[in-house]
Amino acid sequence: MSRIAIIGSGIGGLCTALALRDHGFDPVVYEAADELRPVGSGIGITPNGMQALDRLDVAAAIIARGVTLDQMEIRTANGQTLTSMDLNDHTARIGLDHNLMAIHRAELQAVLANRLPAEVLQLGRECIDVNADQPVIHFADGTEISADLIIGADGVNSTVRASLFPNISPQYAGDVAYRGLVETTIPTDADRIGLEIWRRGLRFGYFALNDEQMYWFAIIVASSPTTVPEMTSAELADRFREFPSPVPELITATDDETLIRTPITELPLLNQWRRGHVTLLGDAAHAMTPNLAQGSSQAMEDAIVLAESIAEHGISHHALATYENRRKDRTESILRQSRLQGRLAQIEHPVLARVRNLVFEYAPASLLRKQMESILAVDL
């Protein structure tokens, strides 16, 4: 049996392991952490991502642990609706079986990891370098292993990518995000909707993860991450004091120690994702801004397509080229659209912001529907 090594036990790495096992392979996942800790915050899995999870036979478990969101809205801080999307309509039109699912990231990781035999996950194995010509993985403890194929699923700051393409690094996208979770009673008008609110230089979004927990994100436009220092929940709430209820209240109710601050980054477009018998997947290959909530879903799609390509063509250059050819144009298109959405949201000049709002409000519904469905439509 060919030896397939996956670096990283995030969503992309675990989905790839499941997809490969479905095709009869026995991959091993190497993870730097000593244990899979329940870290992170909420995540929205878009309908195309749920379609990929359906292929992995884990969609039902995700639905049981999360919340189905039927509607997404973007509003201004003064209550003007910019866009309102009925996800039931979109998914029905393109033949998808699921809507957007909201779930805690740790719950999603647990569902995926629990489907794998214990020996598949090798914890405490920090990859520090790969040799694509061998291929060989070098670990921080001084050990190394050879493999027939190495898959770099180790995120935006990928060590595998740095080994293949040392001149490529994430680029700051102009925003700093804070994320939090709040134990609260979920209002009945917010239990199946994802809401994002825009104000010049600031954005805030929230959705329910279950009957008692709300996930939120606060995004601040900044020329450099250093201009947005670490803040307490009270300081952050003051920054968003002109937003409507329940925005300040959600921030204030969040424990300072659980706040997650992240400068938002993305990758430049890579000419290729592979070298030798090493390839990249998910954020390691095409990290994108979170504006369209597509990062995790694109990693899930990658996993399905890569496993199919290997099953059809074996572990070969042709298999890796087929995977890349099927995935690269789609991920690059979504990356660009996510970048554009972010830049529109970042507009701070009052006149330009009013123009943007009018364009959103009066854009033909058919145009917005076409754009959304081009993102959600996936052939898996």
N, C-alpha and C positions, 0 to 999 in steps of 0.2 A: 504493500500500500504506500502510495506517495505521501511524503511528509509535508503538510501544509501548516505553516506557522502564521498566526494572526497576532499582530502587536496591538494591544489595547482592548480592554473589556468594556468599552462604552457601548452605546446603542448599535453603532455600525459594526463593531467587532463581534458582538454577541449575535446579531442578526446574520452575519456572514457565517459564523460557526453553525448556526441552525440550518441555514440554507445549504451549506456544503454537506452536512450530515443527511439532509433529506435526499441528496444525490449519491449517498453511499460513501462519502469521504469521512476521514477521521481527523479533523483539524485540531490543533492545540492553540489555545489563547493564552498569551503571555501578558501579564498585567503587573505594572510597577508597584501598586499598592499591596499591602500585606493582607488586606481583607476588603470585601466589597461593602463599603460603609454606606449607610443611607444618607448620602449627601445630595446637594442640589436643591432645586425648587420645582415649581410646576412646569409642565410642558404641554403644548398643544400638538396633537398628532393629526395632521390634515388628512382628508379622505384618501388621497393617493398613498399616504403612508400606511393607513389602515388597510388598504388593499394589499400592500406588501406583507403586512402582519397576518392577513388572512391566508396568504400563501404559506406562511410559516406555521399556521394553525395555532396562533396565539391571540388572534383578534378577540375571541370570546372572553378570554381571561382579562384582557385590557378593559373591555367594556364593563365587566363585572367589578373592576376596581376603580373605574373613572367615571366621568360625567360626559354625556353626549351634548355637544353644543350645536344648536340648530341655526343660530343666527350670529353674524358678526357685524358690528357697527363701528364706524369712526365718526366722532362728533367733535365740534369745537368746544372750548371751555364755556362758551355762552349758550350752548345747547343746540347749535345748528348741526343737523345731520348731514355729513359729507357723503358717506356711503352706507348702505344697509344691504347685507347679502343674506338671502335665504338659502342656506346650504342644502336644505332638502331639495330645492329646485335644481341647484347646480348638479348635485350628485345623481338625481334622477335623469337629467338630460344626457349625461355622459355615461350612464350605466354603472356607477359605482354603488357599492353596497353599504357604505358607512359614511357618517358625517364626521365632523371634527370631534376628537376625543380629548378631554382635559384629564390629566393624571399627574401625580407626583412622579418626578423623574426616578426616584428610588424605587417606586412601585413598578414602573416599567422595566427598570433594570432587573429587579427581582423576578418578574414574570419570565424574562428572557433567560436569565441565568439558571433558574430552576428547571428549565427544559433541557439543560445540558448535563451529562454525567459529570460527577465531581472531578474526574481526572482530566477533563478537557480544559478546565481553568487552572492555570499555573500562576499563583499569586506570589508577590514579592520578587518578580523577575523584571527588573528595570532594564529595558533595552537602551544602550548608549550609542550603538552604531550598527549599521548593517553593511555587508559587502555584497553588492549586487552581482558581482561576477562569479561568486562561489556557488550559491549564496550562503552567507553565514551571518548569524546574529550574535553580537557581543553584548554581554550583560554587565551590569555594574559590579556584580560580585566576582568578576574575573572569568566567569565561565562563558562558553560559546556553544552554539549548536548549528549544525548544517540543516538545510531544508531544501526541498524541491521547489517550493514557492513560499515567498514571504509577502504578506498582505499588511500594509501599514494602515491601521485604523486607529491611530493614536492622536487624533484630534488636530486642532488648528496649529498647535505648537509641535507638530509631528517630528520626532527624532528620525523616523524612517525617511520622511521627505527631505530633511536636512542632509541626510547621508546621500540621497540621490541627486538633489538639486540644492546645493548649499547657498546659492545666491537668492533663493526664494524665501521670503518671510512675510508674516501677516502685516497688513497695513491698517493703521488707525482710520476708522470710518467717520470720525467727527462727533461721536456720541459717547457718553458714559452712562451705563445702565445700573440701576439699583433694583434688586429683586427681593421679594419677601413673601412670607406666608403668615396668615392670620387665622386664629381660631375664632370663628364668629358664626352667628346665625345668618344663613344665606337668605336674602330677600327673595320672595317668590318671583319677582320680575327680573332676577339676575341669575337664576339657577340654570338656564340653558342658553345664555347669551355671552359672547365675548365682546367686551366693550373697550375701545381705545379713544382717548380724549386728547385733542391737540390744542396747544397754546403756543404762542411764539417762543421758540427755543426750548419748549418742554413738551413731553408726552407722558401719558399715564394710561395703563391698561390693566384690566383685571377680569378674572373668571373663576367660577367655583371649581374646586377639585373633588369635593364630596359634599355631604350635607352640612359639614361643620367647618370647612376650611376654604379660605379664599386665597388665591395666588394673585400677586400684583407685580407690575414692573413700572419703574419710573425712569424716563430717559431724559438726559440733559445734554443739549448741544454745547460743545466745547471745542475750542481750537486745539487744545491739547488736554490729555487726561489729567495733567498736573494742575489744571485750573479748576478741577472738581475734586476737592479733597475728600477724605473719608468723613462721613457725617453720621451723627446719631439719627434715630428715627424722628426725634423732635426737630432737629435742624432740617432734615429733609422735608418734613411736613410743612415747615415754615416756607420752604422754597416753593411748595405747591399749594400755598394757602389760598390762592385765588381760583383754584379748581373747585368744581361743585362737590357736594357731599355724594358719596362717602370717601372721596379721595384722601383728604387730610386725616380723616378718622382711621382709615385702613393703615396709613403709614404710621401714625402715632401708636396704634395698637400693636405694632411689630416690635419684637424683642431686638434690641440693638445688636446682640451677639449673633443673631441669625441673618442680619442684613448681608446681602451679597453684592459687592460692587465690582463691575466688570467694564473696562473700556471695550467698546465694540470694535471688532476688527474683521477684516475679510482678506482672502488671498487674491493676489493678481492671477490672471488666467495663466495656467500652465500650458506649455506647448505639448507636453505629454505627461502621463501619469506613471509611466513604467520605465524601468531599465533592467535589462536582463530578466531574471525570474523574480522580480520584486515589483509590486504595483501598489497604488494608493487607493484609498476608499474614504468616502464621507468627507468630514472637515479636513482631513489630511490632504485631500485632492482638490476640494472646491469649497472651502469655508466661506460662507456668505453671511451677510447681516441678517438679523432675525425679523426683518420687517414683514416678510410674507410667511413666517413660521414654517419654512420649508427645509431647514437644515437637517433635522433628524429624518424627515420623510425621504429626502434625497439619499441619505445614507442607507435607509432601508431598501430603496429601489436599487441602489448600487449592489447591495448584498444579493438580491435575487438574480440580477443580471450577471454578476461575476460568477456565481455558482452555476448558472445555466451554461455560461460560456465554457467553463472548465469541464462540466459534465459532457458537453458536446464535442469539444476539441482536445480534451486532456490538458495536462499542465504543459502549456506550450506558448510560444510567442504569439501564435495565431489566436489562442484563447484570450490572452490579455489584450491584444489589439481589437478583437471583436467586442469585448467588454467596454473598452474605452470608446470605440466608435459608436456603440449604442448609447452611451451615457454622456459623452462630453458635450455635445451640442445642447442637450436638454439642460444639464446643470449650469452651463454657461449662460444660457438664456434666462434661467430663473435667477441666477446670481445678479445679472444686469438689472432685471426688473426689481429685485429686492433693493439694489443700490439706488435705483431711481425713486422708489417709494420712500426710502430714507431721506434722500435729498429734498424731495417735496415736503416731507414732514419737518425738515430742518429749517425751512424758510423763516427768517426772523423779521425781515422788513415788512412793516404793516401793510403797505400797498400791495406788495407781491403776495403776501399771505391772503389778502382779500381776493385777489385774482385767482390764486390757487383754489380757494374755497368755492368760488363761483364755477370754476371748471369742474371740480368734483361734483357740485350740486346739480349742474345742468348737463353733464356728459351723458350721451345716450346710454340707456340701460343696456342696450345690445352690445355696445363697445366694452363696458365693464364686464358683462357676462362672458364675452368672448375671451377677454384677457384671463379671467378667473378660470374658465374651463380649459384654457390651454395649459395652465399650470397644473390643474388637478387631473387632467386626462393622462393616463399612463397605460402603456401596453405591457403587462407583465404576464 
